[in-house]
Amino acid sequence: MDSNSYISTMKSSVAFILFGFTLGLFSCNSSSTHPASNSTTVDQIIKFADPEPPVKEQGMVWIPGGEFIMGTNEADAYEAEKPAVNVKVSGFWMDATEVTNAQFEEFVKATGYVTVAERTIDWEELKKQLPPGTPKLDESALQPGSLVFTPPSQPVPLTDISQWWTWTPGANWRHPEGPESNLQGKENHPVVHIAFEDAEAYAKWVGKRLPTEFEWEFAARGGVNGKRFAWGDELTPEGKFLANTFQGNFPNRNEGADGYLGTSPVSSFPANSFGLYDMIGNVWELTSDWYDALKFARIAGHAPKLDAGMNPCYNPNNPYAMERVIKGGSFLCAPNYCVNYRPSARQGHAFDSGTSNVGFRLVKDPVDNKLGLNQ
């Protein structure tokens, strides 16, 4: 199995587990150590474009925008992150933290919203994302559920994701590890098992939107170009853990040296220079962009433009994919398998799926005080 794409789809993952389809899960493999250097040169400092508006947004921080270097040319990075390109973004407000279980619960109580993971799977929609001729799944496999990380008891081949991902009926945002689990004590953890339409519904309710991939990476970089991690070029400077990731031998032994074996409460680790928490690790975060594995190559003129009229998404490892970009890595990123705890890292994630390590945060455009309209 090629390991250059993330989870193809929660629903087609049912087919993967039942039939062994090669749909690809994590853009992860081993990576050599990157030279550590936390010094910052003048030419790495990003010149900001927009001053902070006078009226602040509660729970959000101002991201001033500007021109920055997106992606990377590092040898120890995945091809979907290359090449580095110059990108401009305008200023925007961004949630200081990932949306929490408590916040999402307020939304559900107010609206009665039912998430994708809580709905019966529609076979007619599912088969559009599977190879032609795929036999219909048994009704038992079309019941509400989601994919849950279930670590094996011993080392396993890293080419077989079914060794640690389990399709779990009854798993959803209320029951993140399965039907017997609950949110007690996890009110301030990021909400998970959220599909793209779930995040969009929540965003509409609070008057915000999902960030673009460009906005997300600009915010994660904290005003500095060219650093491997959000805080510098060393994963644990002076031995300090600055994000919730996986320490040990993935997937069977998480040593929890950072204090957590699964998700952590938001704000458990230091904020970046903009005041944003958990931009790296904890849970992957949804963006509004369709996933295109050659996006940066196209921007740089190294690949032909994508015919979005045929399919707005391009994943060579899964031609049937309909995926959105997720950013930031999660508590499952480990040096021996997955080095996606970096601002430039990017994955495709099925638009109609959620998993136990994917969440989201939102952004908001500044108000034009002259026009009284959003810019």
Secondary structure as the mmCIF struct_conf table of DSSP 4:
data_model
#
loop_
_struct_conf.conf_type_id
_struct_conf.id
_struct_conf.beg_label_comp_id
_struct_conf.beg_label_asym_id
_struct_conf.beg_label_seq_id
_struct_conf.end_label_comp_id
_struct_conf.end_label_asym_id
_struct_conf.end_label_seq_id
BEND BEND1 ASN A 4 SER A 5
HELX_RH_AL_P HELX_RH_AL_P1 MET A 10 PHE A 19
HELX_LH_PP_P HELX_LH_PP_P1 SER A 32 ALA A 36
HELX_RH_3T_P HELX_RH_3T_P1 VAL A 42 GLN A 44
STRN STRN1 ILE A 45 ILE A 45
HELX_LH_PP_P HELX_LH_PP_P2 ILE A 46 LYS A 47
STRN STRN2 PHE A 48 PHE A 48
BEND BEND2 ASP A 50 ASP A 50
HELX_LH_PP_P HELX_LH_PP_P3 PRO A 51 PRO A 53
BEND BEND3 PRO A 54 VAL A 55
HELX_LH_PP_P HELX_LH_PP_P4 LYS A 56 GLU A 57
TURN_TY1_P TURN_TY1_P1 GLN A 58 GLY A 59
STRN STRN3 MET A 60 ILE A 63
STRN STRN4 GLY A 66 MET A 70
BEND BEND4 GLY A 71 GLY A 71
TURN_TY1_P TURN_TY1_P2 ALA A 75 ASP A 76
BEND BEND5 ALA A 77 ALA A 77
HELX_RH_3T_P HELX_RH_3T_P2 GLU A 79 GLU A 81
BEND BEND6 PRO A 83 PRO A 83
STRN STRN5 VAL A 85 VAL A 89
STRN STRN6 PHE A 92 ASP A 95
BEND BEND7 ALA A 96 THR A 97
HELX_LH_PP_P HELX_LH_PP_P5 GLU A 98 VAL A 99
STRN STRN7 THR A 100 THR A 100
HELX_RH_AL_P HELX_RH_AL_P2 ASN A 101 THR A 111
HELX_RH_3T_P HELX_RH_3T_P3 VAL A 116 GLU A 118
BEND BEND8 ARG A 119 ARG A 119
HELX_RH_AL_P HELX_RH_AL_P3 TRP A 123 LEU A 126
HELX_RH_3T_P HELX_RH_3T_P4 LYS A 127 GLN A 129
BEND BEND9 LEU A 130 LEU A 130
TURN_TY1_P TURN_TY1_P3 PRO A 132 GLY A 133
HELX_LH_PP_P HELX_LH_PP_P6 THR A 134 ASP A 138
HELX_RH_3T_P HELX_RH_3T_P5 GLU A 139 LEU A 142
BEND BEND10 GLN A 143 PRO A 144
STRN STRN8 GLY A 145 PHE A 149
BEND BEND11 SER A 153 GLN A 154
TURN_TY1_P TURN_TY1_P4 LEU A 158 THR A 159
HELX_RH_3T_P HELX_RH_3T_P6 ILE A 161 GLN A 163
TURN_TY1_P TURN_TY1_P5 TRP A 164 TRP A 164
STRN STRN9 TRP A 165 PRO A 169
TURN_TY1_P TURN_TY1_P6 GLY A 170 GLY A 170
STRN STRN10 ASN A 172 ASN A 172
TURN_TY1_P TURN_TY1_P7 TRP A 173 ARG A 174
STRN STRN11 HIS A 175 HIS A 175
TURN_TY1_P TURN_TY1_P8 PRO A 176 GLU A 177
BEND BEND12 GLY A 178 GLY A 178
TURN_TY1_P TURN_TY1_P9 PRO A 179 GLU A 180
TURN_TY1_P TURN_TY1_P10 GLN A 184 GLY A 185
TURN_TY1_P TURN_TY1_P11 GLU A 187 ASN A 188
BEND BEND13 HIS A 189 HIS A 189
STRN STRN12 PRO A 190 PRO A 190
HELX_LH_PP_P HELX_LH_PP_P7 VAL A 191 VAL A 191
BEND BEND14 HIS A 193 HIS A 193
HELX_RH_AL_P HELX_RH_AL_P4 PHE A 196 VAL A 206
TURN_TY1_P TURN_TY1_P12 GLY A 207 GLY A 207
STRN STRN13 ARG A 209 ARG A 209
HELX_LH_PP_P HELX_LH_PP_P8 LEU A 210 THR A 212
HELX_RH_AL_P HELX_RH_AL_P5 GLU A 213 ARG A 221
TURN_TY1_P TURN_TY1_P13 GLY A 222 GLY A 223
STRN STRN14 VAL A 224 VAL A 224
BEND BEND15 ASN A 225 GLY A 226
BEND BEND16 ARG A 228 TRP A 231
BEND BEND17 ASP A 233 ASP A 233
BEND BEND18 LEU A 235 THR A 236
HELX_RH_3T_P HELX_RH_3T_P7 PRO A 237 GLY A 239
BEND BEND19 ALA A 243 ALA A 243
STRN STRN15 ASN A 244 ASN A 244
STRN STRN16 GLY A 248 ASN A 249
TURN_TY1_P TURN_TY1_P14 PHE A 250 ASN A 252
STRN STRN17 ARG A 253 ASN A 254
TURN_TY1_P TURN_TY1_P15 ALA A 257 ASP A 258
BEND BEND20 GLY A 259 GLY A 259
BEND BEND21 LEU A 261 GLY A 262
TURN_TY1_P TURN_TY1_P16 VAL A 266 SER A 267
BEND BEND22 SER A 268 PHE A 269
TURN_TY1_P TURN_TY1_P17 SER A 273 PHE A 274
BEND BEND23 GLY A 275 GLY A 275
BEND BEND24 MET A 279 ILE A 280
STRN STRN18 GLY A 281 GLY A 281
BEND BEND25 ASN A 282 VAL A 283
STRN STRN19 TRP A 284 TRP A 290
HELX_LH_PP_P HELX_LH_PP_P9 TYR A 291 TYR A 291
STRN STRN20 ASP A 292 ASP A 292
TURN_TY1_P TURN_TY1_P18 ALA A 293 LEU A 294
HELX_RH_AL_P HELX_RH_AL_P6 LYS A 295 ILE A 299
TURN_TY1_P TURN_TY1_P19 ALA A 300 GLY A 301
BEND BEND26 HIS A 302 ALA A 303
HELX_LH_PP_P HELX_LH_PP_P10 PRO A 304 LEU A 306
TURN_TY1_P TURN_TY1_P20 ALA A 308 MET A 310
BEND BEND27 PRO A 312 PRO A 312
STRN STRN21 TYR A 314 TYR A 314
TURN_TY1_P TURN_TY1_P21 PRO A 316 ASN A 317
TURN_TY1_P TURN_TY1_P22 PRO A 319 TYR A 320
STRN STRN22 GLU A 323 LYS A 327
BEND BEND28 GLY A 328 GLY A 328
TURN_TY1_P TURN_TY1_P23 PHE A 331 LEU A 332
TURN_TY1_P TURN_TY1_P24 PRO A 335 TYR A 337
BEND BEND29 ARG A 342 ARG A 342
TURN_TY1_P TURN_TY1_P25 PRO A 343 SER A 344
STRN STRN23 ARG A 346 ALA A 350
TURN_TY1_P TURN_TY1_P26 PHE A 351 ASP A 352
STRN STRN24 THR A 355 THR A 355
TURN_TY1_P TURN_TY1_P27 SER A 356 ASN A 357
STRN STRN25 VAL A 358 GLY A 359
STRN STRN26 VAL A 363 LYS A 364
HELX_LH_PP_P HELX_LH_PP_P11 ASP A 365 PRO A 366
STRN STRN27 VAL A 367 ASP A 368
TURN_TY1_P TURN_TY1_P28 ASN A 369 GLY A 372
STRN STRN28 LEU A 373 ASN A 374
#
